[in-house]
Amino acid sequence: MEKGSKGTLRTALPAPLMSMSELAQLGGGKVAYIKVMTHDEAKELFPAVENLPEGIDLYALHAADGTPLILTDSRQAAIGHALGDELEIASVH
């Protein structure tokens, strides 16, 4: 432990076990996550998609490295796509 300002004790953080690049590769193309998005977020991430519905949640399926895979209007459709591509869905909070 180190002594910080005003006499407080600080615990030094351990060095990362993997680099950001290694973390992005985690899952080897077999892990994905689903993110709930607003209309504006989806429009920014999927600019080629026209006529996005407003006022409802949209669901984006992403590869473990953050690459967007699909955009849909239901969580079940996103899950179905992941299962069809034999992807394991990770819980992200």
KANOR-V462798 format. One line per field, one symbol per residue. ss: DSSP state (@ for helix, = for strand, . for the rest). phi: phi as a letter, one per 20 degrees, with the letter a starting at -180 (. if undefined). burial: # if it has 16 or more other C-alpha atoms within 10 Angstrom, else .. Layout:
ss = ???
phi = ???
burial = ???
//
This chain:
ss = .==.@@@.==.........@@@@@@.....=======.@@@@@@@............======....=====..@@@@@@@@@@...==....
phi = .deefmmfeceffffgebffffffegolmdcbcdcecegffffffcfffelffdncfdcdedfgenffdbcbebfffffgffffeleeeeedd
burial = ..............................#######....#...#.....#....#########..######.#.###.##....###....
//
